[in-house]
Amino acid sequence: MSVILNNLCFSYPGADTATLEIDHWQVDSGDAVFLQGQSGAGKSTLLNLISGVLSGATGEISVLGQRLDAMSGSQRDRFRANHIGYVFQQFNLVPYLDALDNIRLANRFSSRQQSPERPVSEIQALLDDLQLSEADWSKPASRLSIGQQQRVAIARALVNQPEVLIADEPTSSLDQENRDNFMQVLMERVGRDRITLIFVSHDRTLEHHFKRVERLSDINRAGGR
């Protein structure tokens, strides 16, 4: 199994009710799961717990056989850098670094790479696949459009060939052509590298790319926030 949740409960400080109450949920290695839910349903909260960005939940959170709920913050950070790719909803790019350096930065944080950095040609090929123009590779992230920033964030999540890829609304800022191209590139890489994918979106037109489709409301007894 790649991801196992047991008796998971999470509440934000000061909240009257829980955001997440999940009795059991699991994702097998190599599975690609589309998790659909409306705004406020707790999707991003769940992804942040599975990736170790967020702590404070009760219950079991196991990823690749490791108990994230038993790790310290620094241990979770190292685990995420080495094993998990994350397309954040807000991108989290370093604004003054260009596209190439934002991606190189993720590579440098990972200690599982055999060499200190991925060859620049591999990063460029990834940006090419995602249809980011070569003229934009050397621009600071702050000078890129929202759609361009999103493609850089996607490339950054894929560069280390993660065992688990978490995607939080990764197509929300892409036009239809770039969205369709991204989905093709994503599913090809997920299949080729046997990546476990947890893909969260409210866009149900993307469901046909996945064999496993679930509603967060079906597994979350708390009903989100």
VENGISUL-V664999 format. One record per pair of residues at least 12 apart in sequence whose ideal C-beta (glycine too) atoms are under 10 Angstrom apart, sorted by the first residue. I is the first residue (numbers start at 1). J is the second residue. D is the distance in whole Angstrom. If there is no record, write none. Layout:
# VENGISUL-V664999
I_J_D, I_J_D
This chain:
# VENGISUL-V664999
1_26_5, 1_27_7, 1_28_6, 1_29_7, 1_31_9, 1_62_7, 1_63_9, 1_64_9, 1_65_8, 1_196_9, 2_26_8, 2_27_5, 2_28_7, 2_29_5, 2_30_8, 2_31_7, 2_33_10, 2_50_10, 2_62_9, 2_63_7, 2_64_6, 2_65_9, 2_83_10, 2_163_7, 2_164_6, 2_195_9, 2_196_4, 2_197_10, 2_198_9, 3_25_8, 3_26_6, 3_27_4, 3_28_9, 3_29_9, 3_31_9, 3_33_9, 3_50_6, 3_61_8, 3_62_7, 3_63_6, 3_64_8, 3_68_10, 3_164_7, 3_166_10, 3_196_7, 3_198_7, 4_24_8, 4_25_8, 4_26_5, 4_27_8, 4_28_10, 4_60_7, 4_61_8, 4_62_4, 4_63_8, 4_64_10, 4_65_9, 4_67_10, 5_20_9, 5_22_5, 5_23_9, 5_24_7, 5_25_5, 5_26_7, 5_27_9, 5_46_8, 5_49_8, 5_50_8, 5_57_9, 5_59_7, 5_60_7, 5_61_6, 5_62_8, 5_63_10, 5_69_10, 5_219_9, 6_22_8, 6_23_8, 6_24_6, 6_25_9, 6_26_9, 6_59_6, 6_60_4, 6_61_8, 6_62_8, 6_69_10, 7_21_9, 7_22_8, 7_23_6, 7_24_8, 7_57_10, 7_58_7, 7_59_4, 7_60_7, 8_20_6, 8_21_7, 8_22_4, 8_23_8, 8_24_9, 8_25_8, 8_46_8, 8_49_7, 8_50_10, 8_57_6, 8_58_7, 8_59_4, 8_60_7, 8_61_7, 8_69_9, 8_219_10, 8_220_9, 8_222_10, 9_21_5, 9_22_8, 9_23_10, 9_57_6, 9_58_5, 9_59_6, 9_221_9, 9_222_8, 10_22_9, 10_42_8, 10_45_6, 10_46_8, 10_48_9, 10_49_6, 10_54_8, 10_55_9, 10_56_7, 10_57_4, 10_58_8, 10_59_9, 10_61_10, 10_222_8, 11_45_10, 11_56_8, 11_57_9, 11_58_9, 11_222_8, 11_225_9, 12_45_8, 12_54_10, 12_56_8, 12_225_7, 13_56_8, 15_225_7, 16_225_10, 17_222_7, 17_223_8, 17_224_10, 17_225_7, 18_42_9, 18_57_10, 18_58_10, 18_220_9, 18_221_8, 18_222_4, 18_223_9, 18_224_10, 18_225_9, 19_40_9, 19_41_9, 19_42_5, 19_45_5, 19_46_9, 19_49_10, 19_57_10, 19_220_8, 19_222_6, 19_223_9, 19_224_6, 19_225_5, 20_41_10, 20_42_5, 20_43_10, 20_45_6, 20_46_6, 20_49_7, 20_57_7, 20_59_9, 20_216_9, 20_219_9, 20_220_6, 20_221_9, 20_222_6, 20_223_9, 20_224_8, 20_225_9, 21_42_10, 21_58_10, 21_59_9, 21_219_9, 21_220_6, 21_221_4, 21_222_4, 21_223_9, 22_42_9, 22_46_8, 22_49_10, 22_57_10, 22_59_8, 22_216_9, 22_219_5, 22_220_6, 22_221_7, 22_222_8, 23_59_9, 23_219_8, 23_220_10, 23_221_7, 24_59_10, 24_60_9, 24_219_8, 25_46_9, 25_50_10, 25_214_8, 25_216_10, 25_218_10, 25_219_5, 25_220_9, 26_62_9, 27_50_9, 27_63_9, 27_164_8, 27_196_6, 27_197_9, 27_198_6, 27_212_8, 27_214_10, 28_196_8, 28_212_9, 29_64_8, 29_163_8, 29_164_9, 29_194_7, 29_195_9, 29_196_6, 30_163_10, 30_190_8, 30_191_9, 30_193_9, 30_194_5, 30_195_7, 30_196_6, 30_197_9, 31_190_10, 31_195_10, 31_196_6, 31_197_7, 31_198_9, 31_210_9, 31_211_8, 31_212_6, 32_165_9, 32_186_9, 32_187_7, 32_190_6, 32_191_8, 32_195_8, 32_196_8, 32_197_4, 32_198_8, 32_199_7, 32_209_8, 32_210_5, 32_211_7, 32_212_7, 33_196_8, 33_197_7, 33_198_5, 33_199_7, 33_200_9, 33_210_7, 33_211_9, 33_212_5, 33_213_8, 33_214_7, 34_167_10, 34_197_9, 34_198_9, 34_199_5, 34_200_8, 34_201_7, 34_203_10, 34_204_9, 34_206_7, 34_207_5, 34_208_9, 34_209_7, 34_210_4, 34_211_9, 34_212_7, 34_213_5, 34_214_7, 34_215_10, 35_47_9, 35_167_10, 35_168_10, 35_198_6, 35_199_7, 35_200_5, 35_201_8, 35_210_10, 35_212_9, 35_213_8, 35_214_5, 35_215_8, 35_216_6, 35_218_10, 35_219_9, 36_199_9, 36_200_8, 36_201_7, 36_202_7, 36_203_8, 36_204_6, 36_206_9, 36_207_7, 36_210_10, 36_213_7, 36_214_7, 36_215_5, 36_216_7, 36_217_9, 36_218_10, 37_200_7, 37_201_9, 37_202_7, 37_214_9, 37_215_7, 37_216_4, 37_217_7, 37_218_10, 37_219_10, 37_220_8, 37_224_7, 38_202_6, 38_215_10, 38_216_9, 38_217_8, 38_224_8, 39_169_10, 39_202_7, 39_224_9, 40_223_10, 40_224_5, 40_225_6, 41_200_9, 41_202_8, 41_215_9, 41_216_5, 41_217_7, 41_220_7, 41_222_10, 41_223_8, 41_224_4, 41_225_8, 42_216_6, 42_217_9, 42_220_6, 42_222_7, 42_223_8, 42_224_4, 42_225_6, 43_89_9, 43_168_7, 43_169_8, 43_200_5, 43_201_8, 43_202_8, 43_216_6, 43_220_9, 43_224_8, 44_88_9, 44_89_6, 44_90_10, 44_168_6, 44_169_8, 44_200_8, 45_57_9, 45_216_10, 45_220_10, 45_224_8, 45_225_8, 46_61_10, 46_166_10, 46_168_10, 46_198_9, 46_200_8, 46_216_7, 46_219_9, 46_220_8, 46_224_9, 47_86_8, 47_87_10, 47_88_9, 47_89_9, 47_166_5, 47_167_8, 47_168_5, 47_169_10, 47_198_7, 47_199_10, 47_200_6, 48_86_9, 48_88_9, 48_166_9, 48_168_9, 49_61_6, 49_68_8, 49_69_9, 50_62_10, 50_63_6, 50_68_8, 50_80_10, 50_84_8, 50_86_10, 50_164_8, 50_166_7, 50_198_7, 51_63_8, 51_68_8, 51_76_8, 51_79_9, 51_80_6, 51_83_10, 51_84_5, 51_85_9, 51_86_5, 51_88_9, 51_164_8, 51_166_5, 51_168_10, 51_198_9, 52_66_10, 52_68_5, 52_69_9, 52_71_7, 52_73_8, 52_75_8, 52_76_3, 52_77_7, 52_78_9, 52_79_6, 52_80_5, 52_83_10, 52_84_8, 52_86_10, 53_73_10, 53_76_8, 53_77_9, 53_80_7, 53_84_10, 53_86_8, 53_88_9, 53_92_10, 53_166_9, 54_76_9, 55_68_8, 55_69_8, 55_71_9, 55_72_9, 55_73_7, 55_76_7, 56_69_10, 57_69_7, 61_76_10, 63_76_10, 63_79_7, 63_80_9, 63_83_7, 63_84_7, 63_163_9, 63_164_6, 63_166_10, 63_196_9, 64_79_8, 64_82_10, 64_83_6, 64_84_9, 64_163_6, 64_164_7, 64_196_9, 66_79_6, 66_83_8, 68_80_9, 68_84_10, 77_109_9, 78_109_9, 78_110_9, 78_111_7, 80_109_9, 80_110_10, 80_162_9, 80_164_9, 80_166_9, 81_106_8, 81_107_10, 81_108_9, 81_109_4, 81_110_5, 81_111_7, 81_112_9, 81_160_8, 81_162_10, 82_109_8, 82_110_5, 82_111_6, 82_112_5, 82_113_9, 82_160_8, 82_162_9, 82_163_9, 83_110_9, 83_112_8, 83_160_9, 83_162_6, 83_163_5, 83_164_6, 84_157_9, 84_160_9, 84_162_5, 84_163_7, 84_164_5, 84_165_7, 84_166_6, 84_196_10, 84_198_10, 85_106_8, 85_110_10, 85_154_9, 85_156_8, 85_157_4, 85_158_6, 85_159_8, 85_160_7, 85_161_8, 85_162_4, 85_163_9, 85_164_7, 85_165_4, 85_166_7, 85_167_8, 85_195_8, 85_197_9, 86_106_9, 86_153_9, 86_156_9, 86_157_6, 86_162_8, 86_164_9, 86_165_8, 86_166_5, 86_167_8, 86_168_8, 87_150_8, 87_153_6, 87_154_5, 87_155_10, 87_156_8, 87_157_5, 87_158_9, 87_165_8, 87_166_7, 87_167_4, 87_168_6, 87_169_8, 87_170_4, 87_171_10, 87_182_10, 87_186_9, 87_199_9, 87_200_10, 88_150_10, 88_153_7, 88_156_9, 88_157_8, 88_166_9, 88_167_9, 88_168_6, 88_169_9, 88_170_9, 89_150_10, 89_153_9, 89_167_9, 89_168_4, 89_169_5, 89_170_8, 89_172_7, 89_173_10, 89_200_9, 90_149_10, 90_153_9, 90_168_9, 90_169_10, 91_141_8, 91_144_10, 91_146_8, 91_149_5, 91_150_6, 91_151_10, 91_152_8, 91_153_4, 91_154_9, 91_156_9, 91_170_10, 91_173_9, 92_149_10, 92_153_7, 92_156_9, 93_105_9, 93_140_9, 93_141_4, 93_142_8, 93_144_8, 93_149_6, 93_150_9, 93_152_6, 93_153_6, 93_156_8, 94_140_9, 94_141_7, 94_142_9, 95_140_6, 95_141_5, 95_142_4, 95_143_9, 95_144_10, 95_149_9, 96_140_5, 96_141_8, 96_142_7, 96_143_10, 97_140_7, 97_141_6, 97_142_9, 97_152_10, 98_136_9, 98_137_7, 98_138_5, 98_139_6, 98_140_6, 98_141_7, 98_143_9, 98_144_9, 98_152_9, 99_123_9, 99_124_10, 99_127_6, 99_132_7, 99_134_10, 99_136_6, 99_137_5, 99_138_7, 99_139_7, 99_140_9, 99_141_7, 99_144_7, 99_148_8, 99_149_9, 99_151_8, 99_152_5, 99_153_10, 99_155_8, 99_156_9, 100_120_7, 100_123_6, 100_124_8, 100_127_8, 100_137_5, 100_138_7, 100_152_9, 100_155_9, 101_123_10, 101_137_10, 101_138_9, 101_140_9, 101_141_9, 102_123_10, 102_140_9, 102_141_6, 102_144_10, 102_149_9, 102_152_6, 102_153_8, 102_155_9, 102_156_6, 102_159_10, 103_117_10, 103_118_8, 103_120_10, 103_122_10, 103_123_5, 103_124_10, 103_126_8, 103_127_8, 103_137_10, 103_152_7, 103_153_9, 103_154_10, 103_155_5, 103_156_5, 103_157_9, 103_158_9, 103_159_5, 103_160_10, 104_116_10, 104_117_6, 104_118_8, 104_120_8, 104_123_7, 104_156_9, 104_159_8, 105_156_8, 105_159_10, 106_118_10, 106_153_10, 106_155_9, 106_156_5, 106_157_8, 106_158_9, 106_159_6, 106_160_6, 106_162_10, 107_122_10, 107_123_8, 107_156_9, 107_159_6, 107_160_6, 109_160_9, 110_159_9, 110_160_5, 110_161_10, 110_162_9, 112_160_7, 112_161_9, 112_162_10, 112_163_9, 113_159_10, 113_160_7, 113_161_9, 117_159_10, 118_159_6, 118_160_8, 118_161_9, 120_137_10, 122_159_8, 122_161_10, 123_137_9, 123_155_7, 123_156_9, 123_158_10, 123_159_6, 124_137_7, 124_155_10, 125_155_10, 126_151_10, 126_152_10, 126_154_9, 126_155_5, 126_156_9, 126_158_6, 126_159_7, 126_185_8, 126_189_9, 127_148_10, 127_151_7, 127_152_8, 127_154_10, 127_155_6, 127_159_10, 128_155_10, 129_151_10, 129_154_10, 129_155_8, 129_158_9, 129_181_8, 129_182_9, 129_184_9, 129_185_5, 129_186_10, 129_188_9, 129_189_9, 130_148_10, 130_150_9, 130_151_5, 130_152_8, 130_154_6, 130_155_6, 130_158_9, 130_174_10, 130_178_8, 130_181_7, 130_182_6, 130_185_6, 130_186_9, 131_148_10, 131_151_7, 131_174_10, 131_177_8, 131_178_6, 131_181_6, 131_182_8, 131_185_9, 132_144_9, 132_147_9, 132_148_6, 132_149_10, 132_150_10, 132_151_5, 132_152_7, 132_154_9, 132_155_8, 132_178_9, 133_148_8, 136_148_6, 136_151_9, 136_152_9, 137_152_9, 139_152_10, 141_153_9, 145_173_8, 146_172_9, 146_173_4, 146_174_9, 147_171_10, 147_172_10, 147_173_5, 147_174_5, 147_175_7, 147_178_6, 147_179_9, 148_173_9, 148_174_10, 148_178_9, 149_173_8, 150_169_9, 150_170_7, 150_171_8, 150_172_8, 150_173_5, 150_174_6, 150_178_9, 150_179_10, 150_182_9, 151_170_10, 151_173_9, 151_174_8, 151_178_7, 151_181_10, 151_182_7, 151_185_10, 153_167_10, 153_170_8, 153_173_10, 154_167_8, 154_170_6, 154_171_9, 154_174_9, 154_182_7, 154_185_8, 154_186_8, 155_185_10, 157_170_8, 157_186_10, 158_185_9, 158_186_8, 158_189_6, 158_190_9, 158_193_9, 158_195_9, 161_189_8, 161_192_9, 161_193_5, 161_194_10, 161_195_7, 162_193_9, 162_195_6, 162_196_9, 162_197_10, 163_193_9, 163_194_8, 163_195_7, 163_196_7, 164_195_7, 164_196_5, 164_197_8, 164_198_7, 165_186_8, 165_189_9, 165_190_7, 165_193_9, 165_195_5, 165_196_7, 165_197_5, 165_198_7, 165_199_8, 166_196_9, 166_197_8, 166_198_5, 166_199_8, 166_200_8, 167_182_10, 167_186_8, 167_197_7, 167_198_7, 167_199_5, 167_200_7, 167_201_8, 168_198_9, 168_199_9, 168_200_5, 168_201_8, 169_199_9, 169_200_7, 169_201_5, 169_202_7, 169_203_8, 170_182_7, 170_183_9, 170_186_8, 170_199_7, 170_200_9, 170_201_8, 170_206_10, 171_183_7, 171_186_9, 171_199_9, 171_201_7, 171_203_7, 171_205_10, 171_206_7, 172_201_8, 172_202_9, 172_203_8, 176_205_10, 179_203_9, 179_205_9, 179_206_8, 180_206_10, 180_209_10, 183_199_9, 183_206_7, 183_208_10, 183_209_5, 183_210_10, 184_209_9, 186_199_8, 186_209_8, 187_199_10, 187_209_6, 187_210_9, 190_209_10, 197_209_10, 197_210_8, 197_212_10, 199_212_10, 199_213_10, 200_216_8
